[in-house]
């Protein structure tokens, strides 16, 4: 399955999200870290949701996570995803604490288990590196 050939909308990159997408393009997962309360933060935002500090810096995450939930998509919300249905998306809890929605890579017949360890696999989707995950 060549995900790079998909014709799907690209994410909107803003000044706030640019560090995340730059890291993704380099094959890294970078998330915000609060220098006041020591919490990790994802999705990108201007202030910490835990202590309201604006002292957020970007740090590379370990890339290790736990699969919290997943769904196999048979009818995508955008026609660009039709060539690869069914595909899987899931909520992963990063080792650092935040959760994120991500594409879940798996081979036909692979069983997914909620609570399983997953790891990041930078994946080209529609011409852009995206942080996808695969069960470890």
N, CA, C and O of each residue as an XYZ file, in Angstrom:
544
protein
N       0.856     -1.170      0.000
C       0.000      0.000      0.000
C       0.904      1.236      0.000
O       1.691      1.436      0.925
N       0.784      2.057     -1.039
C       1.595      3.267     -1.137
C       0.762      4.475     -0.718
O       0.014      5.033     -1.521
N       0.898      4.869      0.539
C       0.110      5.968      1.085
C       0.538      7.312      0.516
O      -0.231      8.272      0.553
N       1.752      7.394     -0.008
C       2.244      8.665     -0.531
C       1.486      9.087     -1.787
O       1.478     10.269     -2.131
N       0.854      8.146     -2.471
C       0.134      8.466     -3.701
C      -1.305      8.914     -3.461
O      -2.006      9.274     -4.407
N      -1.748      8.894     -2.216
C      -3.111      9.335     -1.914
C      -3.278     10.806     -2.270
O      -2.326     11.584     -2.204
N      -4.477     11.170     -2.642
C      -4.814     12.560     -2.956
C      -5.757     13.080     -1.867
O      -6.968     13.181     -2.063
N      -5.173     13.400     -0.733
C      -5.965     13.880      0.402
C      -5.536     15.291      0.760
O      -4.424     15.699      0.427
N      -6.393     16.042      1.430
C      -6.012     17.394      1.829
C      -4.826     17.363      2.789
O      -4.726     16.482      3.644
N      -3.943     18.324      2.638
C      -2.792     18.438      3.535
C      -3.207     19.191      4.794
O      -4.162     19.967      4.761
N      -2.503     18.972      5.899
C      -2.795     19.730      7.106
C      -2.499     21.215      6.890
O      -1.647     21.582      6.081
N      -3.208     22.042      7.614
C      -2.945     23.469      7.587
C      -1.802     23.752      8.558
O      -1.884     23.430      9.743
N      -0.745     24.355      8.041
C       0.402     24.678      8.886
C       0.326     26.148      9.261
O       0.215     27.022      8.401
N       0.387     26.405     10.568
C       0.369     27.765     11.084
C       1.684     28.016     11.822
O       2.493     27.103     11.991
N       1.890     29.250     12.256
C       3.095     29.564     13.032
C       3.163     28.688     14.283
O       4.246     28.270     14.692
N       2.004     28.410     14.892
C       1.962     27.602     16.114
C       2.308     26.139     15.846
O       2.991     25.511     16.656
N       1.847     25.588     14.719
C       2.053     24.164     14.438
C       3.296     23.875     13.602
O       3.662     22.711     13.438
N       3.945     24.894     13.075
C       5.108     24.706     12.195
C       6.204     23.841     12.821
O       6.752     22.991     12.120
N       6.559     24.010     14.112
C       7.602     23.137     14.676
C       7.212     21.652     14.671
O       8.066     20.790     14.465
N       5.941     21.357     14.895
C       5.466     19.972     14.853
C       5.665     19.396     13.456
O       6.194     18.293     13.312
N       5.241     20.139     12.413
C       5.323     19.642     11.047
C       6.759     19.600     10.539
O       7.095     18.727      9.739
N       7.603     20.508     10.975
C       9.025     20.467     10.598
C       9.662     19.194     11.152
O      10.387     18.498     10.441
N       9.390     18.892     12.423
C       9.919     17.669     13.034
C       9.374     16.434     12.308
O      10.125     15.498     12.035
N       8.084     16.427     11.996
C       7.483     15.290     11.294
C       8.177     15.065      9.951
O       8.444     13.927      9.566
N       8.463     16.148      9.251
C       9.128     16.024      7.952
C      10.515     15.408      8.108
O      11.017     14.756      7.192
N      11.134     15.618      9.276
C      12.454     15.048      9.559
C      12.365     13.661     10.198
O      13.387     13.082     10.568
N      11.133     13.121     10.330
C      10.955     11.785     10.889
C      10.907     11.750     12.406
O      11.059     10.688     13.010
N      10.697     12.906     13.026
C      10.639     12.983     14.494
C       9.234     13.369     14.932
O       8.483     13.983     14.174
N       8.885     13.002     16.167
C       7.650     13.448     16.795
C       8.038     14.453     17.867
O       8.667     14.098     18.864
N       7.663     15.701     17.659
C       7.984     16.756     18.614
C       6.686     17.284     19.205
O       5.735     17.579     18.480
N       6.656     17.399     20.532
C       5.482     17.934     21.219
C       5.932     19.038     22.166
O       7.121     19.173     22.456
N       4.989     19.813     22.636
C       5.326     20.896     23.547
C       5.534     20.375     24.968
O       4.943     19.378     25.384
N       6.391     21.084     25.692
C       6.681     20.775     27.090
C       6.607     22.080     27.866
O       7.180     23.087     27.450
N       5.899     22.068     28.998
C       5.761     23.268     29.818
C       6.927     23.356     30.800
O       7.163     22.442     31.589
N       7.641     24.458     30.738
C       8.771     24.657     31.644
C       8.335     25.065     33.045
O       9.150     25.042     33.968
N       7.062     25.439     33.229
C       6.546     25.792     34.562
C       6.122     24.563     35.355
O       6.561     24.371     36.488
N       5.268     23.732     34.761
C       4.689     22.606     35.513
C       5.231     21.253     35.071
O       4.846     20.229     35.636
N       6.113     21.220     34.077
C       6.772     20.013     33.604
C       5.836     19.062     32.850
O       6.169     17.890     32.674
N       4.680     19.543     32.406
C       3.730     18.705     31.665
C       4.066     18.724     30.176
O       4.564     19.719     29.650
N       3.787     17.619     29.516
C       3.887     17.561     28.066
C       2.515     17.884     27.499
O       1.489     17.541     28.088
N       2.507     18.547     26.351
C       1.265     19.072     25.791
C       1.144     18.676     24.320
O       2.088     18.840     23.547
N       0.000     18.164     23.947
C      -0.345     17.954     22.552
C      -1.850     18.050     22.472
O      -2.543     17.456     23.299
N      -2.333     18.711     21.594
C      -2.048     19.387     20.363
C      -1.390     20.736     20.647
O      -1.523     21.256     21.755
N      -0.678     21.320     19.669
C       0.018     22.582     19.892
C      -0.939     23.704     20.289
O      -2.019     23.859     19.719
N      -0.508     24.480     21.281
C      -1.324     25.607     21.745
C      -0.424     26.673     22.345
O       0.737     26.402     22.654
N      -0.943     27.880     22.513
C      -0.094     28.981     22.993
C       0.156     28.968     24.500
O       1.135     29.551     24.965
N      -0.722     28.305     25.274
C      -0.530     28.242     26.727
C      -0.753     26.816     27.222
O      -1.476     26.035     26.604
N      -0.127     26.496     28.333
C      -0.253     25.171     28.926
C      -1.671     24.972     29.465
O      -2.162     25.819     30.211
N      -2.336     23.878     29.105
C      -3.683     23.633     29.620
C      -3.695     23.190     31.082
O      -4.759     23.102     31.696
N      -2.516     22.912     31.642
C      -2.427     22.451     33.028
C      -2.223     23.600     34.003
O      -2.824     23.617     35.077
N      -1.374     24.566     33.635
C      -1.050     25.649     34.582
C      -1.209     27.038     33.975
O      -0.992     28.035     34.664
N      -1.575     27.123     32.725
C      -1.818     28.374     31.997
C      -0.552     29.178     31.721
O      -0.643     30.356     31.374
N       0.601     28.586     31.863
C       1.858     29.263     31.560
C       2.047     29.345     30.042
O       1.566     28.494     29.294
N       2.750     30.374     29.614
C       3.086     30.463     28.196
C       4.521     29.990     27.928
O       5.069     30.230     26.852
N       5.115     29.321     28.909
C       6.496     28.841     28.787
C       6.530     27.429     28.192
O       6.983     26.475     28.824
N       6.038     27.333     26.963
C       6.022     26.056     26.251
C       7.182     25.998     25.276
O       7.408     26.932     24.507
N       7.919     24.887     25.312
C       9.033     24.658     24.393
C       8.779     23.334     23.673
O       8.020     22.491     24.149
N       9.424     23.167     22.525
C       9.268     21.941     21.745
C      10.354     20.958     22.116
O      11.532     21.311     22.178
N       9.948     19.697     22.369
C      10.891     18.623     22.677
C      10.483     17.377     21.911
O       9.298     17.132     21.685
N      11.476     16.596     21.515
C      11.175     15.341     20.838
C      10.581     14.342     21.827
O      11.072     14.178     22.943
N       9.529     13.690     21.394
C       8.906     12.629     22.189
C       9.622     11.313     21.900
O      10.329     11.190     20.899
N       9.438     10.346     22.770
C      10.106      9.040     22.626
C       9.609      8.266     21.417
O      10.340      7.452     20.854
N       8.365      8.517     21.015
C       7.777      7.740     19.921
C       7.092      6.471     20.403
O       6.537      5.720     19.600
N       7.128      6.226     21.713
C       6.453      5.053     22.287
C       5.103      5.489     22.838
O       4.962      6.587     23.375
N       4.110      4.612     22.696
C       2.763      4.954     23.130
C       1.971      3.689     23.424
O       2.443      2.573     23.211
N       0.764      3.891     23.916
C      -0.185      2.813     24.177
C      -1.434      3.074     23.349
O      -1.937      4.197     23.316
N      -1.930      2.052     22.686
C      -3.151      2.175     21.901
C      -4.344      2.224     22.848
O      -4.621      1.255     23.555
N      -5.046      3.346     22.861
C      -6.179      3.522     23.769
C      -7.512      3.131     23.126
O      -8.425      2.652     23.798
N      -7.602      3.348     21.809
C      -8.834      3.066     21.078
C      -8.505      3.064     19.593
O      -7.525      3.679     19.171
N      -9.314      2.381     18.803
C      -9.101      2.425     17.356
C     -10.404      2.156     16.627
O     -11.363      1.628     17.191
N     -10.411      2.530     15.369
C     -11.569      2.288     14.521
C     -11.081      1.931     13.126
O     -10.162      2.556     12.598
N     -11.696      0.937     12.546
C     -11.396      0.566     11.169
C     -12.382      1.330     10.292
O     -13.597      1.185     10.429
N     -11.844      2.138      9.396
C     -12.666      3.008      8.550
C     -12.966      2.300      7.231
O     -12.063      1.923      6.485
N     -14.257      2.133      6.967
C     -14.700      1.509      5.726
C     -15.288      2.538      4.768
O     -15.324      2.324      3.556
N     -15.749      3.659      5.326
C     -16.338      4.724      4.509
C     -15.687      6.039      4.942
O     -16.129      6.668      5.904
N     -14.635      6.452      4.226
C     -13.895      7.639      4.647
C     -14.691      8.925      4.447
O     -15.621      8.989      3.643
N     -14.296      9.942      5.201
C     -14.941     11.252      5.107
C     -14.477     12.052      3.907
O     -15.088     13.067      3.574
N     -13.410     11.619      3.250
C     -12.893     12.299      2.062
C     -12.608     11.237      0.999
O     -12.032     10.195      1.312
N     -13.003     11.487     -0.251
C     -12.812     10.473     -1.297
C     -11.345     10.131     -1.568
O     -11.060      9.081     -2.143
N     -10.429     10.980     -1.172
C      -9.016     10.699     -1.377
C      -8.531      9.459     -0.640
O      -7.516      8.871     -1.014
N      -9.248      9.060      0.404
C      -8.850      7.880      1.181
C      -9.450      6.580      0.633
O      -9.080      5.501      1.097
N     -10.356      6.652     -0.329
C     -11.023      5.451     -0.852
C     -10.069      4.365     -1.353
O     -10.362      3.186     -1.153
N      -8.939      4.699     -1.995
C      -8.070      3.626     -2.502
C      -7.502      2.688     -1.429
O      -7.036      1.598     -1.762
N      -7.529      3.081     -0.165
C      -6.918      2.215      0.858
C      -7.907      1.688      1.890
O      -7.491      1.092      2.883
N      -9.216      1.892      1.679
C     -10.157      1.341      2.647
C     -10.101     -0.179      2.600
O      -9.888     -0.737      1.523
N     -10.282     -0.865      3.707
C     -10.389     -0.294      5.049
C      -9.005      0.089      5.604
O      -8.005     -0.574      5.327
N      -8.976      1.161      6.382
C      -7.757      1.580      7.063
C      -8.099      1.864      8.518
O      -9.272      1.935      8.886
N      -7.080      2.024      9.335
C      -7.294      2.135     10.777
C      -6.751      3.458     11.308
O      -5.640      3.871     10.975
N      -7.551      4.105     12.133
C      -7.104      5.271     12.895
C      -7.291      4.931     14.365
O      -8.148      4.121     14.718
N      -6.495      5.546     15.210
C      -6.610      5.248     16.633
C      -6.171      6.411     17.494
O      -5.526      7.351     17.028
N      -6.532      6.327     18.743
C      -6.060      7.267     19.749
C      -4.935      6.572     20.489
O      -5.112      5.487     21.043
N      -3.775      7.214     20.490
C      -2.633      6.669     21.212
C      -2.278      7.611     22.355
O      -2.352      8.833     22.219
N      -1.892      7.023     23.477
C      -1.401      7.804     24.613
C       0.116      7.734     24.582
O       0.712      6.675     24.781
N       0.725      8.882     24.328
C       2.178      8.933     24.267
C       2.780      8.623     25.624
O       2.167      8.896     26.656
N       3.972      8.055     25.630
C       4.683      7.756     26.871
C       4.786      9.005     27.756
O       4.810      8.910     28.983
N       4.845     10.174     27.111
C       4.954     11.445     27.839
C       3.631     11.911     28.434
O       3.618     12.860     29.218
N       2.506     11.264     28.078
C       1.225     11.597     28.687
C       0.118     12.030     27.752
O      -0.995     11.520     27.879
N       0.354     12.950     26.807
C      -0.749     13.387     25.948
C      -1.252     12.272     25.028
O      -0.546     11.299     24.765
N      -2.466     12.432     24.554
C      -3.029     11.529     23.566
C      -3.077     12.226     22.213
O      -3.118     13.454     22.127
N      -3.071     11.421     21.170
C      -3.220     11.986     19.834
C      -3.923     10.982     18.927
O      -3.816      9.769     19.107
N      -4.637     11.515     17.961
C      -5.274     10.707     16.944
C      -4.240     10.461     15.854
O      -3.553     11.392     15.434
N      -4.120      9.222     15.391
C      -3.087      8.910     14.407
C      -3.532      7.771     13.496
O      -4.415      6.983     13.833
N      -2.901      7.714     12.350
C      -3.057      6.601     11.426
C      -2.342      5.402     12.048
O      -1.217      5.533     12.530
N      -2.985      4.241     12.041
C      -2.399      3.031     12.604
C      -2.041      2.095     11.451
O      -2.902      1.679     10.675
N      -0.761      1.778     11.361
C      -0.278      0.877     10.316
C      -0.466     -0.563     10.765
O      -0.145     -0.923     11.898
N      -0.989     -1.377      9.863
C      -1.089     -2.802     10.159
C      -1.228     -3.563      8.862
O      -1.741     -3.050      7.868
N      -0.763     -4.791      8.893
C      -0.878     -5.662      7.729
C      -2.221     -6.382      7.781
O      -2.809     -6.538      8.851
N      -2.697     -6.817      6.626
C      -3.953     -7.570      6.563
C      -3.870     -8.749      7.524
O      -2.890     -9.494      7.523
N      -4.881     -8.908      8.325
C      -4.924    -10.014      9.270
C      -4.330     -9.699     10.630
O      -4.548    -10.446     11.583
N      -3.584     -8.610     10.741
C      -3.034     -8.218     12.049
C      -4.165     -7.847     12.999
O      -5.051     -7.067     12.650
N      -4.129     -8.405     14.187
C      -5.091     -8.050     15.233
C      -4.533     -6.875     16.028
O      -3.347     -6.850     16.356
N      -5.372     -5.921     16.329
C      -4.979     -4.812     17.203
C      -5.590     -5.038     18.572
O      -6.706     -5.543     18.693
N      -4.851     -4.661     19.595
C      -5.325     -4.820     20.960
C      -5.284     -3.485     21.679
O      -4.235     -2.846     21.756
N      -6.432     -3.062     22.207
C      -6.446     -1.872     23.050
C      -5.539     -2.153     24.244
O      -5.618     -3.214     24.862
N      -4.684     -1.196     24.555
C      -3.722     -1.368     25.643
C      -2.365     -1.848     25.165
O      -1.415     -1.912     25.945
N      -2.267     -2.188     23.881
C      -1.001     -2.687     23.336
C      -0.003     -1.556     23.177
O      -0.376     -0.398     22.984
N       1.267     -1.907     23.262
C       2.341     -0.953     22.997
C       2.405     -0.694     21.493
O       2.323     -1.620     20.687
N       2.552      0.574     21.133
C       2.739      0.966     19.740
C       3.940      1.901     19.679
O       4.359      2.467     20.689
N       4.480      2.048     18.486
C       5.622      2.942     18.301
C       5.437      3.731     17.013
O       4.748      3.295     16.091
N       6.055      4.879     16.971
C       5.920      5.748     15.808
C       6.672      5.172     14.619
O       7.768      4.625     14.746
N       6.042      5.316     13.463
C       6.661      4.961     12.193
C       6.375      6.144     11.266
O       5.272      6.241     10.728
N       7.344      7.046     11.067
C       7.098      8.171     10.165
C       6.685      7.636      8.794
O       7.364      6.778      8.230
N       5.585      8.136      8.266
C       4.987      7.571      7.066
C       4.615      8.684      6.094
O       4.004      9.677      6.488
N       4.979      8.521      4.831
C       4.600      9.490      3.795
C       3.151      9.241      3.417
O       2.793      8.167      2.932
N       2.330     10.247      3.646
C       0.919     10.201      3.268
C       0.633     11.475      2.483
O       0.782     12.581      3.004
N       0.227     11.316      1.243
C      -0.074     12.452      0.366
C       1.078     13.449      0.287
O       0.859     14.660      0.306
N       2.297     12.941      0.199
C       3.438     13.810      0.013
C       3.962     14.494      1.257
O       4.795     15.396      1.158
N       3.491     14.084      2.435
C       3.931     14.705      3.681
C       4.210     13.614      4.708
O       3.459     12.642      4.795
N       5.272     13.761      5.480
C       5.533     12.816      6.572
C       4.530     13.038      7.682
O       4.327     14.160      8.143
N       3.906     11.950      8.103
C       2.902     11.988      9.173
C       3.338     11.016     10.263
O       3.952      9.991      9.969
N       3.024     11.329     11.521
C       3.361     10.398     12.607
C       2.320      9.278     12.706
O       1.307      9.425     13.389
N       2.573      8.181     12.031
C       1.711      7.002     12.125
C       2.306      6.078     13.192
O       3.464      6.226     13.584
N       1.494      5.124     13.652
C       1.957      4.201     14.702
C       1.696      2.770     14.281
O       0.786      2.496     13.498
N       2.503      1.859     14.808
C       2.359      0.425     14.547
C       2.504     -0.322     15.869
O       3.312      0.045     16.722
N       1.706     -1.376     16.022
C       1.772     -2.187     17.238
C       3.153     -2.813     17.346
O       3.673     -3.364     16.376
N       3.745     -2.724     18.543
C       5.108     -3.240     18.776
C       5.126     -4.736     18.934
O       6.190     -5.323     19.134
